Amino acid sequence: MSLIQPSRAFLAPDHGSGQGELSYLRTAPRHLVDRSAIADVLITDWQRTGADTFFLGAQWPRGHAFYTPIAGTWYDPLLAAESLRQASLLVGQTYYGIPRGHQWIIGELDIEVAPAALLLGSRPAEIRLEVARSPDPDSAPGAGAGVEPDSGAGAGAATVMTVEAELLRDDDAFVGAGRISLDVLSPAAYARLRGDRLGPPSGLPRLPEALPPPVVGRLDVRDVVLGVPAARSGRGGHTWQLRVDPSHPALFDHPVDHVPAMLLLEAARQAAQAVCAPYRVLPIEVRSAFHHPVELDIACHIAATPLPQQDAAEDTAVRVTASQNGTLVFDSLVVAALCD
């Protein structure tokens, strides 16, 4: 039986002024979306529309410090992924009684976007997420948890939460859709999962040399997450070392003991862009699975493989994988369209 159940005891008042009417005047409390910086909170409002359905508002700034516009023309599609991540955490805590302090481990995250709806406008984009929580599978927690559910809802509880959403903009233009599956672990269950790796490591390896920012679609070298492999032997082509910089203000918003999921998504996006260089591409579909926690103090290798195209008019598809000590820890399919 799922430990995540709707309960009136946990329900906060809905914020919208009416069914489907959302406010974009202020951001959600930071702890509800697992962010420390107010500037990185995208969710602005939320309301329940059914037993397991919800509307949430998100505002996308035209000039986010990290999720910068693609080619100066389109909103960064990873804003959709981050909005979905924040929405799922808020819904879980607000409507299903997930206690503060529980750990959220992403197992899968998929997004698709419509390029025409991502065009920058004269003001920030107001996004409505129409969210539905999917029924729990009759199985152990999904990919990424690595522990069995505990009996009861006590200190050792672990369970899974899957959320699907459609994203609409301004005048109800379809922006895209997404799905996220998370394992929710109590502090005790997370401590068992992490063992002696609980908490940030005492030391980190030196950052590898970054790829030139234009190769991965970036302007600032600090935002480049792909580097030259420390050991070149046996590696070549589309293979890099993940650059893990815990001082990065957006990717490491607060101290953690493993590589954040959004850093791995950024690595997948940058890998796809590097494969397509010198052409600039816009990711329109990203489907990712997080198989194991990625350790901060072990070299993580990113590899990208372009998939065959039927004709030149097709969008480019790239499979991106991450491995540590020869073990697959993450993989992603990135479909990207050329920026005209």
Residue pairs with C-beta under 8 A, 6 or more apart in sequence:
2 136
2 159
2 160
3 149
3 153
3 157
3 158
3 159
3 184
4 92
4 96
4 97
4 98
4 133
4 136
4 159
4 161
4 184
5 96
5 97
6 51
6 52
6 95
6 96
7 96
7 97
9 97
10 94
10 95
10 96
10 97
11 48
11 94
11 95
12 94
12 95
14 46
14 47
14 48
15 22
15 23
15 45
15 46
15 47
16 22
16 23
16 45
16 46
16 47
16 55
16 57
17 23
19 47
19 49
19 55
20 49
20 55
20 128
22 44
22 45
22 46
22 47
22 55
22 56
22 57
22 126
22 128
23 44
23 45
23 57
24 44
24 45
24 57
24 59
24 126
25 44
26 44
27 38
27 41
27 42
27 43
27 44
28 41
28 43
28 44
28 45
28 46
28 86
28 90
30 36
30 37
30 38
30 41
31 100
32 43
32 89
32 90
32 93
32 94
33 41
33 42
33 43
33 85
33 86
33 89
33 90
34 86
34 89
34 104
34 253
35 41
35 86
35 253
35 254
36 253
36 254
37 249
37 250
37 253
39 65
40 66
40 250
40 253
41 86
42 58
42 59
42 60
42 79
42 82
42 83
42 86
43 56
43 57
43 58
43 83
43 86
43 87
43 90
44 57
44 58
44 59
45 56
45 57
46 54
46 55
46 56
46 57
46 87
46 90
46 91
46 94
47 54
47 55
47 56
48 54
48 95
49 55
52 132
52 133
53 130
53 131
53 132
53 133
54 87
54 91
54 95
54 129
54 130
54 131
54 132
55 128
55 129
55 130
55 131
56 87
56 90
56 91
56 128
56 129
56 131
57 126
57 127
57 128
57 129
58 83
58 86
58 87
58 126
58 127
58 128
58 129
59 124
59 125
59 126
59 127
60 75
60 79
60 83
60 124
60 125
60 127
61 124
62 69
62 120
62 121
62 123
62 124
62 125
63 69
64 76
64 79
65 249
65 250
66 223
66 249
66 250
66 251
67 75
67 76
67 78
67 79
67 82
67 250
68 76
68 219
69 75
69 76
69 120
70 76
70 77
70 118
70 217
70 280
70 282
70 339
71 280
71 282
71 339
72 120
73 119
73 120
73 339
74 115
74 118
74 119
74 120
74 282
74 339
75 118
75 119
75 120
75 125
77 111
77 113
77 118
77 176
77 282
77 283
77 284
77 286
78 262
78 265
78 266
78 269
78 283
78 286
80 111
80 113
80 167
80 175
80 176
80 178
81 109
81 111
81 178
81 262
81 265
81 286
82 262
83 127
83 129
83 167
84 109
84 111
84 129
84 163
84 165
84 178
84 179
84 180
85 106
85 109
85 180
85 261
85 262
87 129
87 131
87 163
87 165
88 104
88 131
88 161
88 163
88 180
88 182
89 104
91 131
91 133
91 163
92 98
92 104
92 161
92 182
92 184
93 99
93 100
96 133
96 161
98 161
98 184
99 186
101 187
102 184
102 185
102 186
102 187
102 190
103 184
103 185
103 186
103 187
103 189
103 190
104 182
104 183
104 184
104 185
105 144
105 145
105 182
105 183
105 184
105 185
105 290
105 293
106 144
106 180
106 181
106 182
106 261
106 290
107 141
107 142
107 143
107 144
107 145
107 160
107 181
107 182
107 183
107 289
107 290
108 142
108 143
108 144
108 179
108 180
108 181
108 288
108 289
108 290
109 178
109 179
109 180
109 181
109 261
109 265
109 286
109 288
109 290
110 178
110 179
110 180
110 285
110 286
110 287
110 288
111 176
111 177
111 178
111 285
111 286
112 176
112 177
112 178
112 284
112 285
113 167
113 175
113 176
113 283
113 284
113 285
114 173
114 174
114 175
114 176
114 284
115 282
115 284
115 337
117 169
117 173
117 174
117 175
117 176
118 175
118 282
121 170
125 169
125 170
126 169
126 170
127 167
127 168
127 169
127 175
128 167
128 168
128 169
128 172
129 165
129 166
129 167
130 165
130 166
130 167
130 168
131 163
131 164
131 165
132 163
132 164
132 165
133 161
133 162
133 163
134 162
134 163
134 164
136 159
136 160
136 161
136 162
137 160
140 148
140 149
141 147
141 148
141 149
141 158
141 159
141 160
141 183
142 160
142 162
142 181
142 183
143 181
143 289
143 290
143 291
144 183
144 290
144 291
144 292
144 293
145 158
145 160
145 183
145 185
145 193
146 193
146 292
146 293
147 158
147 185
147 189
147 192
147 193
148 158
149 157
149 158
149 159
150 156
150 157
150 158
150 186
150 189
154 186
155 186
155 187
155 188
156 186
156 188
156 189
156 192
157 184
157 185
157 186
157 189
158 183
158 184
158 185
158 186
158 189
159 183
159 184
160 181
160 182
160 183
160 184
161 181
161 182
161 183
161 184
162 179
162 180
162 181
162 182
163 179
163 180
163 181
163 182
164 177
164 178
164 179
165 177
165 178
165 179
166 174
166 176
166 177
167 174
167 175
167 176
167 177
167 178
168 174
168 175
169 175
185 193
190 198
191 198
193 293
194 257
194 258
194 293
197 257
197 258
197 293
197 295
198 257
199 257
200 246
200 255
200 256
200 257
200 296
201 257
201 295
201 296
201 297
203 297
204 244
204 246
204 296
204 297
205 230
205 297
205 299
207 227
207 243
207 244
207 245
208 227
208 228
208 229
208 230
208 241
208 243
209 227
209 228
210 221
210 224
210 226
210 227
210 243
211 224
211 226
211 227
211 228
211 240
211 270
211 274
213 219
213 220
213 221
213 223
213 224
214 277
214 278
215 273
215 274
215 277
216 224
216 225
216 226
216 270
216 271
216 273
216 274
216 277
217 269
217 270
217 273
217 280
217 281
218 224
218 270
222 245
222 248
223 248
224 243
224 270
225 242
225 243
225 251
225 263
225 266
225 267
225 270
226 240
226 241
226 242
226 243
226 267
226 270
226 271
226 274
226 302
227 240
227 241
227 242
227 243
228 240
228 241
229 235
229 239
229 240
229 241
229 299
229 301
230 241
230 299
231 299
235 301
238 271
238 274
238 275
238 303
238 304
238 305
238 306
239 301
239 302
239 303
239 304
240 271
240 274
240 301
240 302
240 303
241 299
241 300
241 301
241 302
242 259
242 263
242 267
242 294
242 299
242 300
242 301
242 302
242 322
244 259
244 263
244 296
244 300
245 251
245 252
246 252
246 255
246 256
246 296
251 260
251 262
251 263
251 266
252 260
252 263
256 296
257 296
258 293
258 294
258 295
258 296
259 293
259 294
259 295
259 296
259 300
261 290
264 288
264 290
264 294
264 322
264 330
264 332
265 286
265 288
265 332
267 302
267 320
267 322
268 286
268 288
268 302
268 320
268 330
268 332
268 334
269 283
269 286
269 334
271 302
271 303
271 304
271 318
271 320
271 334
272 281
272 283
272 304
272 316
272 318
272 320
272 334
272 336
273 280
273 281
273 336
274 304
275 304
275 306
275 316
275 318
276 316
276 318
276 336
276 338
279 338
279 339
280 338
280 339
281 316
281 336
281 337
281 338
281 339
282 336
282 337
282 338
282 339
283 334
283 335
283 336
284 315
284 335
284 336
284 337
285 333
285 334
285 335
286 332
286 333
286 334
286 335
287 332
287 333
288 330
288 331
288 332
288 333
289 330
289 331
289 332
290 329
290 330
291 328
291 329
291 330
291 331
292 324
292 327
292 329
293 329
294 300
294 322
294 324
294 329
294 330
295 324
298 324
298 325
299 324
300 322
300 323
300 324
300 329
301 322
301 323
301 324
302 320
302 321
302 322
303 320
303 321
303 322
303 323
304 318
304 319
304 320
305 318
305 319
305 320
306 316
306 317
306 318
307 317
307 318
307 319
309 316
309 317
315 335
315 336
315 337
315 338
316 335
316 336
316 337
316 338
317 333
317 334
317 335
317 336
318 333
318 334
318 335
318 336
319 331
319 332
319 333
319 334
320 331
320 332
320 333
320 334
321 328
321 330
321 331
321 332
322 328
322 329
322 330
322 331
323 329
